């Protein structure tokens, strides 16, 4: 985890001031801890996922297929948030 943080910081420092990569760098910086929670400890670098997350994603896709086109972002959030 510490090694990942050390590798992340130079990348952000290098590209943060570039107009094309500014938003991506901010997203990486803000979501880093959340993204890294799936790294398995004990020296293994394998990513893991849970059945709960996979089931939620499947349910979201199923609901999205029924509606097909959402009129606005709020209606999409309402529909998908009802899971």
N, C-alpha and C positions, 0 to 999 in steps of 0.2 A: 504494500500500500504506500509506504514511504517512497519507494523507488518510482512508483507511478506518479506521485505528486512532484517529485524532483524532475521527471521527464516532461510533465505538463507545463510547468512554469516557464521554461525557456521557449516553448512553442508559443505560449500566450504572449510573452514579452516580444517575441519576434514579429508576430502577425497582428497584434492588437491595433496598431496604428495604421494598418493598411485598410483602406476603405472597403475593399472586397471581402475581407476576412473578419472585420470588426464584430459583426453579429455572431458569427460562428465561434469566435474566441470567447465572447461573453456567455454564450450558451454552454460551451465546454467548461468554463470556470464556474458558472452557477450550478450546473447539473452534475459536476464531477463526483461529489460524494454520493449522490443518489445512484449514479450509474455504477459506481464501484462497490455498492453493497452486494452485488451478485457475484463478486469474485470469491472463489472458494479459498479458504485459508489453508494453513499447513503446507505452504510451499507449492501447492498445485495452482496452475494458472487457468484451469478449466472454468468456463462460465456455467452457471446453473440457472435453472428456471423452475417454477413450481407449476403444478397442475392447475392451481387456482388461477394464475395469470393466463395460462393457455385457455382455460375455460372462459374467462372473461373476454379475452380477445375473440374467441369463437362466437360468443353471444353478441358482441358488438358488430362483428361482420354480418351475422344473421339479421340483426335489426337494420343495418345499413342497406342490405339488399332489398328489404321490403319497401323502404321509403325511396331509395334510389337518388333522389335529388332533394337536398334540404334548401328551403327558401332563404335561410340565413343561419348564421353561426349559433344564435341562441336556440333555434329549433333543433339543431344537431346536438347541442349539448343536452337539451332537455330529453330528447329521445334516447341518446346513448347513456345519459346519466340515470335513466330509470332502471338500469340493470341491477 
